[in-house]
């Protein structure tokens, strides 16, 4: 999966998650739901009488999209290993290793 596609799916995933949360909060539950918790009438819907069926269908579709995109994001392939080059890699030395070598160091004598 390309990084651009992964980014697009990640953004879509977050958008669907927020929409799904809002859809669930707006729906009228069997016991009045969240509408009753805020002091509103629990038996009526803010969007009409038949919106419960529409919200249920939209919620199911959004939940299915949420799960499919979550699976796609979870199973993205790992980065491919780097390709070997024709030249062997040159070893670089740090400043201390370059100036001090075991043959150039003065021999320690015991006194």
LINBEL-V796691 format. One record per residue. PHI is phi in degrees with one decimal (* if undefined). OMEGA is omega in whole degrees, 0 to 359 (none if undefined). Layout:
[[PHI	OMEGA] [PHI	OMEGA]]
//
This chain:
[[*	182] [-74.4	180] [-62.0	180] [-68.2	179] [-64.1	178] [-62.6	179] [-66.1	179] [-63.4	179] [-64.9	178] [-65.5	179] [-65.5	178] [-62.2	179] [-62.2	180] [-66.9	180] [-63.4	179] [-63.7	179] [-62.8	180] [-66.6	179] [-63.9	179] [-64.6	177] [-61.9	181] [-65.7	178] [-61.7	181] [-68.2	180] [-70.7	182] [-78.4	185] [-64.5	177] [-87.1	180] [-84.5	179] [-68.4	181] [-102.5	181] [103.9	175] [66.9	183] [-72.4	180] [-62.7	179] [-69.5	180] [-69.0	181] [-94.4	176] [90.9	179] [-82.6	178] [-69.9	184] [-77.9	185] [-86.2	182] [-110.4	180] [-102.2	180] [-72.4	185] [-112.9	179] [115.4	186] [-80.7	185] [-93.0	183] [-75.3	179] [-61.3	179] [-67.9	180] [-66.6	179] [-63.9	178] [-65.0	179] [-65.1	180] [-63.5	179] [-63.9	179] [-64.7	179] [-64.8	180] [-66.3	178] [-66.8	178] [-65.3	177] [-62.0	179] [-58.8	181] [-68.4	180] [-64.9	180] [-67.7	177] [-62.0	178] [-66.6	178] [-63.6	180] [-71.1	182] [-76.0	185] [-105.0	177] [-73.4	183] [-69.6	180] [-72.6	178] [-64.4	178] [-67.8	179] [-67.3	181] [-65.9	180] [-77.7	178] [-70.6	179] [-98.4	180] [-71.1	181] [-83.6	173] [-69.4	180] [-67.9	179] [-83.1	178] [-84.9	178] [-103.1	180] [-112.2	177] [-81.3	183] [-62.5	182] [-73.5	180] [-71.2	182] [-74.1	183] [-85.9	181] [-109.5	173] [-126.0	184] [-62.4	181] [-78.3	182] [-86.7	183] [-71.8	180] [-67.8	181] [-72.6	179] [-84.2	179] [-115.8	178] [-89.6	179] [-118.5	none]]
//
